[in-house]
Amino acid sequence: MNPLVGRMTPSTGSGLSCWTGYYYNSTLVGGSVPCQGTCVHVNGTYSNQTVDVFACEPAGLCTDGNHLSLPGLDGWCCQDSSNCNAAGYTIPPPPSPAPSMPPPIICNEGLYMNNKSISQSAQKLCYGNCASISLAMNNNTTFTVATCDPLTLCNRLNLSNSCHVMPQQVLSGCCCDSNLCIDPVNKPSPSPSKLSCWVGYANNGTLRGGTIPCDGGTCLHVNGSYSGQQVDIFACEPLGLCTSSGHLNVAGLDGYCCNGADNCNANGFTIPTQPTPTPALPLPIICNEGIYMNNTAIGTPKQKLCYGNCASITGNLGASNFTAATCDPLTLCDNLDLINSCHQMPAKVISGCCCNSNLCIDPAANVQPTPPPPPPGSIKCFIGL
């Protein structure tokens, strides 16, 4: 066993171990893993944030000058000593006592750019978790490292079968504990078995909406400034459209996803106190759940049993409209004061619809709720000359 990793991962035979993790906010996070390649250190300033990412580079991408020969990356490699890629940093001591080894799993190890492999990924026996660290670079480029987790990384990120995007949206990470559970090219991000997401919108800094279960999906937050107005829309994204870096992989959308904790897509916002006592559940209905661009579904919407209303939230993104169809957590339609109807905010940037019958909202088929006719005898007419 390799003492550098606290008895977490068997030695590969090369004798080289590399620091795997990141340096951010003056803190080095991660641990050592055996490496049958070279140690790599990628750094730079992205979105005005200084970021350093450390990994094992198994594919021989480094040049003879020990620089990472990839456009858009400022990186260098070394293999003269263990953890040489973290030289000059204060390496935290390994946990004591050393944790017992979990059952082994197989993890992908490699480097990726925009979810396309830039190396020949290796499959590695790992006594810990499969993990990934992603760096959102400039020009809509994302660099991802897939690796075996030295346990300390996922523990520090507090991730278990889930992903998380840092508040500044520059760094993100994923951790999971089953064979090949992280594959940036072919698989969606790992999700916990039970996850709840904030569904609603933010207007003038005020959060509206509520929490709903998001079965097997991720929590989504789309934001930006359109028509001079700040727009934030929150939803459950059930289709696996988010990449392992946590960014929404759809052209024209500035969004990110997470599944590290309930309501993680509303981090940084003050979640309003939910009504007490909790309202009684209405009869269940079936609602479409999905996301749409210009009323065209992105992926295949799901049909979900909903104890509330079917609802939709639409953001006017200039020349395009982005719509999230969802189950209403009761508070959203109450906040919008909508019953079987639609409404557009005065600034015409956000609009919403609510209704209480099966599949009463379907943006792709242009199905929207219409107010019910008034009951007989409720209309009064003037009679006379």
Secondary structure by P-SEA (a helix, b strand, c coil): cccccccccccccccbbbbcccccccbbbbbbbbbcbbbbbbbbbcccbbbbbbbccccccccccccccccccccccccccccccccccccccccccccccccbbbbbbcccccccccccbbbbbcccccbbbbbbccccbbbbbbccccaaaaaaaccccbbbbccccccccccccccccccccccccccccbbbbbcccccccbbbbbbbbbccbbbbbbbbbcccbbbbbbbbbccccccccccccccccccccccccccccccccccccccccccccccbbbbbbbcccccccccbbbbbbcccccbbbbbbcccbbbbbbbcccaaaaaaaccccccccccccccccccccccccccccccccccccccccccbbbbbcc
